[in-house]
Amino acid sequence: MVRTEIAEMSFDESTSILHIKMFEDAKMDLENTVEHYDLIKSLTSGKKHLVLVDATHFFSIDEKALQYAAQPETTKNRIATAYFTTHLGNRFTTNFFKTFYKPNLPVQSFKTKQEALEWLKTQL
């Protein structure tokens, strides 16, 4: 497991799932988001992977970080991303990201971890 300023992460090579747990009140700006994605590249060794994000804690992301996260080069080895949270603000942010920044991969938000995992498995 590794930690960034905004989350802790681990990569399960047997399932190709990168697990990310966002920290409470994390504030994603361009600088720490670039560092976060650089660590993801290192952790996954550039392999194709799915991402499961535990967004049960409130976090925020600024516009420049959203733009960076939506770039095809940023997520070129990512197959799909599933967020799970019951936090309305985080669900809104995920839907806003999908609608206005149009990432080049499937992104979905779910209320439970189990729903998110089931959906991710259909994306392989």
Summary of the structure (lengths in Angstrom):
residues: 124
radius of gyration: 13.0
end to end distance: 23.6
largest distance: 34.3
contacts: 377
relative contact order: 0.17
helix: 37%
strand: 30%
